[in-house]
Amino acid sequence: MKKSFVNYLLLFPMFMLNACGQNNKKETKTSKTTVMENVISKPENPYYSNTDTKKLNVSDAEWKKVLTPDLYAVARHADTERAFTGTMWNSETKGTYYCAACGLKLFKSNQKFTSSCGWPSFFEQENKESVVFKVDNSFEMQRTEALCGRCNSHLGHLFDDGPEPTRKRYCMNAISLDFVPDGVVSSENKGNTETITIGGGCYWCVEAVYEQLDGVQKVVSGFSGGTVANPSYEEVCTGRTGAAEVVQITYDKTKTNLDEIFHVFFTVHDPTTLNRQGADVGTQYRSVIFYKNEEQKKAAESIISELNSKNVYPSKIVTSVEPFKAFYKAEDYHQNYYQNNQNQQYCQMVIQPKLEKFEKLFKDRLKKKHQ
């Protein structure tokens, strides 16, 4: 399959994803359903677990290898992030907050309140061992430092100016917290089903293509790779959330596989333009593969290496391969966009030509209803 795929790309022009239709305003406000992995996956961090409560004894040098620079600065060197960072400080989404360094459960949303300080604030911790404390005399102040009860990472500080019934205010750095909304979809793959999350510019176009591929059971448009929990489409469009427009693909491994999923991916978008697809510019339109395990990571790196070595594209591939952390489903009006809006100009002029080319290249792999 790999050899024939490379030949296809040499014979056919690449599919360029143009504007994502940001001028298309939604007509009605619909409630947004949150979808996220029930157990957060951080393959790059072997110490991360949402279920293990055994205390960790990890060296600072080792933490530096597995944490992002910003999280490392806060968690291991008690740095403080800027107030009002992201939306976590005033988010009312129901769910659970975990230590971003080790995964320990720290707080529930019903223990949270919106504070004017600009940092996520809680009046109570999950249990007596989830957060521990020590005296902090830095900056010529007397404060109580709050640390993760499992990995001893810096979370923030504890103050006595909170609401009833505790009158406590756990003032936390948002970057120190991972958030899992209630009502999430389980991450466990059952039987022969697996999911992969990828971004190739406008998710309307990518979604429309994968919905035709035999073996794909479900395609959901949404956001991954950002610092803001449960962002809206409008927030992602600003380019300040760090999130990318992605599709989460659920497929039957007996009918298709990662190799084919990635072959389609590198056919339906331009993987050589950094943070850009056609007229869409910004990190939200970056070419990205979010891997959930080593198999997905190796498969992604392998095909990128092959395409680069054979000079299939005029420039080197800039697709980033990043560890999967969370997926947030986009608003309802973004789902099945092409199927629900085929008469719109964008669908006819941008998406339809891509589908026709896809059908030509993968005519033997289309679902029966398209044959």
Secondary structure as a PSIPRED ss2 file (coil, helix, strand):
# PSIPRED VFORMAT (PSIPRED V4.0)

   1 M C   1.000  0.000  0.000
   2 K H   0.000  1.000  0.000
   3 K H   0.000  1.000  0.000
   4 S H   0.000  1.000  0.000
   5 F H   0.000  1.000  0.000
   6 V H   0.000  1.000  0.000
   7 N H   0.000  1.000  0.000
   8 Y H   0.000  1.000  0.000
   9 L H   0.000  1.000  0.000
  10 L H   0.000  1.000  0.000
  11 L H   0.000  1.000  0.000
  12 F C   1.000  0.000  0.000
  13 P C   1.000  0.000  0.000
  14 M C   1.000  0.000  0.000
  15 F C   1.000  0.000  0.000
  16 M C   1.000  0.000  0.000
  17 L C   1.000  0.000  0.000
  18 N C   1.000  0.000  0.000
  19 A C   1.000  0.000  0.000
  20 C C   1.000  0.000  0.000
  21 G C   1.000  0.000  0.000
  22 Q C   1.000  0.000  0.000
  23 N C   1.000  0.000  0.000
  24 N C   1.000  0.000  0.000
  25 K C   1.000  0.000  0.000
  26 K C   1.000  0.000  0.000
  27 E C   1.000  0.000  0.000
  28 T C   1.000  0.000  0.000
  29 K C   1.000  0.000  0.000
  30 T C   1.000  0.000  0.000
  31 S C   1.000  0.000  0.000
  32 K C   1.000  0.000  0.000
  33 T C   1.000  0.000  0.000
  34 T C   1.000  0.000  0.000
  35 V C   1.000  0.000  0.000
  36 M C   1.000  0.000  0.000
  37 E E   0.000  0.000  1.000
  38 N C   1.000  0.000  0.000
  39 V C   1.000  0.000  0.000
  40 I C   1.000  0.000  0.000
  41 S C   1.000  0.000  0.000
  42 K C   1.000  0.000  0.000
  43 P C   1.000  0.000  0.000
  44 E C   1.000  0.000  0.000
  45 N C   1.000  0.000  0.000
  46 P C   1.000  0.000  0.000
  47 Y C   1.000  0.000  0.000
  48 Y C   1.000  0.000  0.000
  49 S C   1.000  0.000  0.000
  50 N C   1.000  0.000  0.000
  51 T C   1.000  0.000  0.000
  52 D C   1.000  0.000  0.000
  53 T C   1.000  0.000  0.000
  54 K C   1.000  0.000  0.000
  55 K C   1.000  0.000  0.000
  56 L C   1.000  0.000  0.000
  57 N C   1.000  0.000  0.000
  58 V C   1.000  0.000  0.000
  59 S C   1.000  0.000  0.000
  60 D H   0.000  1.000  0.000
  61 A H   0.000  1.000  0.000
  62 E H   0.000  1.000  0.000
  63 W H   0.000  1.000  0.000
  64 K H   0.000  1.000  0.000
  65 K H   0.000  1.000  0.000
  66 V H   0.000  1.000  0.000
  67 L C   1.000  0.000  0.000
  68 T C   1.000  0.000  0.000
  69 P H   0.000  1.000  0.000
  70 D H   0.000  1.000  0.000
  71 L H   0.000  1.000  0.000
  72 Y H   0.000  1.000  0.000
  73 A H   0.000  1.000  0.000
  74 V H   0.000  1.000  0.000
  75 A H   0.000  1.000  0.000
  76 R H   0.000  1.000  0.000
  77 H H   0.000  1.000  0.000
  78 A C   1.000  0.000  0.000
  79 D C   1.000  0.000  0.000
  80 T C   1.000  0.000  0.000
  81 E C   1.000  0.000  0.000
  82 R C   1.000  0.000  0.000
  83 A C   1.000  0.000  0.000
  84 F C   1.000  0.000  0.000
  85 T C   1.000  0.000  0.000
  86 G C   1.000  0.000  0.000
  87 T C   1.000  0.000  0.000
  88 M C   1.000  0.000  0.000
  89 W C   1.000  0.000  0.000
  90 N C   1.000  0.000  0.000
  91 S C   1.000  0.000  0.000
  92 E C   1.000  0.000  0.000
  93 T C   1.000  0.000  0.000
  94 K C   1.000  0.000  0.000
  95 G E   0.000  0.000  1.000
  96 T E   0.000  0.000  1.000
  97 Y E   0.000  0.000  1.000
  98 Y E   0.000  0.000  1.000
  99 C E   0.000  0.000  1.000
 100 A C   1.000  0.000  0.000
 101 A C   1.000  0.000  0.000
 102 C C   1.000  0.000  0.000
 103 G C   1.000  0.000  0.000
 104 L C   1.000  0.000  0.000
 105 K E   0.000  0.000  1.000
 106 L E   0.000  0.000  1.000
 107 F E   0.000  0.000  1.000
 108 K E   0.000  0.000  1.000
 109 S H   0.000  1.000  0.000
 110 N H   0.000  1.000  0.000
 111 Q H   0.000  1.000  0.000
 112 K E   0.000  0.000  1.000
 113 F E   0.000  0.000  1.000
 114 T C   1.000  0.000  0.000
 115 S C   1.000  0.000  0.000
 116 S C   1.000  0.000  0.000
 117 C C   1.000  0.000  0.000
 118 G C   1.000  0.000  0.000
 119 W C   1.000  0.000  0.000
 120 P C   1.000  0.000  0.000
 121 S E   0.000  0.000  1.000
 122 F E   0.000  0.000  1.000
 123 F C   1.000  0.000  0.000
 124 E C   1.000  0.000  0.000
 125 Q C   1.000  0.000  0.000
 126 E C   1.000  0.000  0.000
 127 N C   1.000  0.000  0.000
 128 K C   1.000  0.000  0.000
 129 E C   1.000  0.000  0.000
 130 S C   1.000  0.000  0.000
 131 V E   0.000  0.000  1.000
 132 V E   0.000  0.000  1.000
 133 F E   0.000  0.000  1.000
 134 K E   0.000  0.000  1.000
 135 V E   0.000  0.000  1.000
 136 D E   0.000  0.000  1.000
 137 N C   1.000  0.000  0.000
 138 S H   0.000  1.000  0.000
 139 F H   0.000  1.000  0.000
 140 E H   0.000  1.000  0.000
 141 M C   1.000  0.000  0.000
 142 Q C   1.000  0.000  0.000
 143 R E   0.000  0.000  1.000
 144 T E   0.000  0.000  1.000
 145 E E   0.000  0.000  1.000
 146 A E   0.000  0.000  1.000
 147 L E   0.000  0.000  1.000
 148 C E   0.000  0.000  1.000
 149 G C   1.000  0.000  0.000
 150 R C   1.000  0.000  0.000
 151 C C   1.000  0.000  0.000
 152 N C   1.000  0.000  0.000
 153 S C   1.000  0.000  0.000
 154 H E   0.000  0.000  1.000
 155 L E   0.000  0.000  1.000
 156 G E   0.000  0.000  1.000
 157 H E   0.000  0.000  1.000
 158 L E   0.000  0.000  1.000
 159 F E   0.000  0.000  1.000
 160 D C   1.000  0.000  0.000
 161 D C   1.000  0.000  0.000
 162 G C   1.000  0.000  0.000
 163 P C   1.000  0.000  0.000
 164 E C   1.000  0.000  0.000
 165 P C   1.000  0.000  0.000
 166 T C   1.000  0.000  0.000
 167 R C   1.000  0.000  0.000
 168 K C   1.000  0.000  0.000
 169 R E   0.000  0.000  1.000
 170 Y E   0.000  0.000  1.000
 171 C E   0.000  0.000  1.000
 172 M E   0.000  0.000  1.000
 173 N C   1.000  0.000  0.000
 174 A H   0.000  1.000  0.000
 175 I H   0.000  1.000  0.000
 176 S H   0.000  1.000  0.000
 177 L E   0.000  0.000  1.000
 178 D E   0.000  0.000  1.000
 179 F E   0.000  0.000  1.000
 180 V E   0.000  0.000  1.000
 181 P E   0.000  0.000  1.000
 182 D C   1.000  0.000  0.000
 183 G C   1.000  0.000  0.000
 184 V C   1.000  0.000  0.000
 185 V E   0.000  0.000  1.000
 186 S C   1.000  0.000  0.000
 187 S C   1.000  0.000  0.000
 188 E C   1.000  0.000  0.000
 189 N C   1.000  0.000  0.000
 190 K C   1.000  0.000  0.000
 191 G C   1.000  0.000  0.000
 192 N C   1.000  0.000  0.000
 193 T E   0.000  0.000  1.000
 194 E E   0.000  0.000  1.000
 195 T E   0.000  0.000  1.000
 196 I E   0.000  0.000  1.000
 197 T E   0.000  0.000  1.000
 198 I E   0.000  0.000  1.000
 199 G E   0.000  0.000  1.000
 200 G E   0.000  0.000  1.000
 201 G C   1.000  0.000  0.000
 202 C C   1.000  0.000  0.000
 203 Y H   0.000  1.000  0.000
 204 W H   0.000  1.000  0.000
 205 C H   0.000  1.000  0.000
 206 V H   0.000  1.000  0.000
 207 E H   0.000  1.000  0.000
 208 A H   0.000  1.000  0.000
 209 V H   0.000  1.000  0.000
 210 Y H   0.000  1.000  0.000
 211 E C   1.000  0.000  0.000
 212 Q C   1.000  0.000  0.000
 213 L E   0.000  0.000  1.000
 214 D C   1.000  0.000  0.000
 215 G C   1.000  0.000  0.000
 216 V E   0.000  0.000  1.000
 217 Q E   0.000  0.000  1.000
 218 K E   0.000  0.000  1.000
 219 V E   0.000  0.000  1.000
 220 V E   0.000  0.000  1.000
 221 S E   0.000  0.000  1.000
 222 G E   0.000  0.000  1.000
 223 F E   0.000  0.000  1.000
 224 S E   0.000  0.000  1.000
 225 G C   1.000  0.000  0.000
 226 G C   1.000  0.000  0.000
 227 T C   1.000  0.000  0.000
 228 V C   1.000  0.000  0.000
 229 A C   1.000  0.000  0.000
 230 N C   1.000  0.000  0.000
 231 P C   1.000  0.000  0.000
 232 S C   1.000  0.000  0.000
 233 Y H   0.000  1.000  0.000
 234 E H   0.000  1.000  0.000
 235 E H   0.000  1.000  0.000
 236 V H   0.000  1.000  0.000
 237 C H   0.000  1.000  0.000
 238 T C   1.000  0.000  0.000
 239 G C   1.000  0.000  0.000
 240 R C   1.000  0.000  0.000
 241 T C   1.000  0.000  0.000
 242 G C   1.000  0.000  0.000
 243 A C   1.000  0.000  0.000
 244 A E   0.000  0.000  1.000
 245 E E   0.000  0.000  1.000
 246 V E   0.000  0.000  1.000
 247 V E   0.000  0.000  1.000
 248 Q E   0.000  0.000  1.000
 249 I E   0.000  0.000  1.000
 250 T E   0.000  0.000  1.000
 251 Y E   0.000  0.000  1.000
 252 D E   0.000  0.000  1.000
 253 K C   1.000  0.000  0.000
 254 T C   1.000  0.000  0.000
 255 K C   1.000  0.000  0.000
 256 T C   1.000  0.000  0.000
 257 N C   1.000  0.000  0.000
 258 L H   0.000  1.000  0.000
 259 D H   0.000  1.000  0.000
 260 E H   0.000  1.000  0.000
 261 I H   0.000  1.000  0.000
 262 F H   0.000  1.000  0.000
 263 H H   0.000  1.000  0.000
 264 V H   0.000  1.000  0.000
 265 F H   0.000  1.000  0.000
 266 F C   1.000  0.000  0.000
 267 T C   1.000  0.000  0.000
 268 V C   1.000  0.000  0.000
 269 H C   1.000  0.000  0.000
 270 D C   1.000  0.000  0.000
 271 P C   1.000  0.000  0.000
 272 T C   1.000  0.000  0.000
 273 T C   1.000  0.000  0.000
 274 L C   1.000  0.000  0.000
 275 N C   1.000  0.000  0.000
 276 R E   0.000  0.000  1.000
 277 Q E   0.000  0.000  1.000
 278 G C   1.000  0.000  0.000
 279 A C   1.000  0.000  0.000
 280 D E   0.000  0.000  1.000
 281 V E   0.000  0.000  1.000
 282 G C   1.000  0.000  0.000
 283 T H   0.000  1.000  0.000
 284 Q H   0.000  1.000  0.000
 285 Y H   0.000  1.000  0.000
 286 R C   1.000  0.000  0.000
 287 S E   0.000  0.000  1.000
 288 V E   0.000  0.000  1.000
 289 I E   0.000  0.000  1.000
 290 F E   0.000  0.000  1.000
 291 Y E   0.000  0.000  1.000
 292 K C   1.000  0.000  0.000
 293 N C   1.000  0.000  0.000
 294 E H   0.000  1.000  0.000
 295 E H   0.000  1.000  0.000
 296 Q H   0.000  1.000  0.000
 297 K H   0.000  1.000  0.000
 298 K H   0.000  1.000  0.000
 299 A H   0.000  1.000  0.000
 300 A H   0.000  1.000  0.000
 301 E H   0.000  1.000  0.000
 302 S H   0.000  1.000  0.000
 303 I H   0.000  1.000  0.000
 304 I H   0.000  1.000  0.000
 305 S H   0.000  1.000  0.000
 306 E H   0.000  1.000  0.000
 307 L H   0.000  1.000  0.000
 308 N H   0.000  1.000  0.000
 309 S H   0.000  1.000  0.000
 310 K C   1.000  0.000  0.000
 311 N C   1.000  0.000  0.000
 312 V C   1.000  0.000  0.000
 313 Y C   1.000  0.000  0.000
 314 P C   1.000  0.000  0.000
 315 S C   1.000  0.000  0.000
 316 K C   1.000  0.000  0.000
 317 I C   1.000  0.000  0.000
 318 V C   1.000  0.000  0.000
 319 T C   1.000  0.000  0.000
 320 S E   0.000  0.000  1.000
 321 V E   0.000  0.000  1.000
 322 E E   0.000  0.000  1.000
 323 P E   0.000  0.000  1.000
 324 F C   1.000  0.000  0.000
 325 K C   1.000  0.000  0.000
 326 A C   1.000  0.000  0.000
 327 F E   0.000  0.000  1.000
 328 Y E   0.000  0.000  1.000
 329 K E   0.000  0.000  1.000
 330 A C   1.000  0.000  0.000
 331 E C   1.000  0.000  0.000
 332 D H   0.000  1.000  0.000
 333 Y H   0.000  1.000  0.000
 334 H H   0.000  1.000  0.000
 335 Q C   1.000  0.000  0.000
 336 N C   1.000  0.000  0.000
 337 Y H   0.000  1.000  0.000
 338 Y H   0.000  1.000  0.000
 339 Q H   0.000  1.000  0.000
 340 N H   0.000  1.000  0.000
 341 N C   1.000  0.000  0.000
 342 Q C   1.000  0.000  0.000
 343 N C   1.000  0.000  0.000
 344 Q C   1.000  0.000  0.000
 345 Q H   0.000  1.000  0.000
 346 Y H   0.000  1.000  0.000
 347 C H   0.000  1.000  0.000
 348 Q H   0.000  1.000  0.000
 349 M H   0.000  1.000  0.000
 350 V H   0.000  1.000  0.000
 351 I H   0.000  1.000  0.000
 352 Q H   0.000  1.000  0.000
 353 P H   0.000  1.000  0.000
 354 K H   0.000  1.000  0.000
 355 L H   0.000  1.000  0.000
 356 E H   0.000  1.000  0.000
 357 K H   0.000  1.000  0.000
 358 F H   0.000  1.000  0.000
 359 E H   0.000  1.000  0.000
 360 K H   0.000  1.000  0.000
 361 L H   0.000  1.000  0.000
 362 F C   1.000  0.000  0.000
 363 K H   0.000  1.000  0.000
 364 D H   0.000  1.000  0.000
 365 R H   0.000  1.000  0.000
 366 L E   0.000  0.000  1.000
 367 K C   1.000  0.000  0.000
 368 K H   0.000  1.000  0.000
 369 K H   0.000  1.000  0.000
 370 H H   0.000  1.000  0.000
 371 Q C   1.000  0.000  0.000
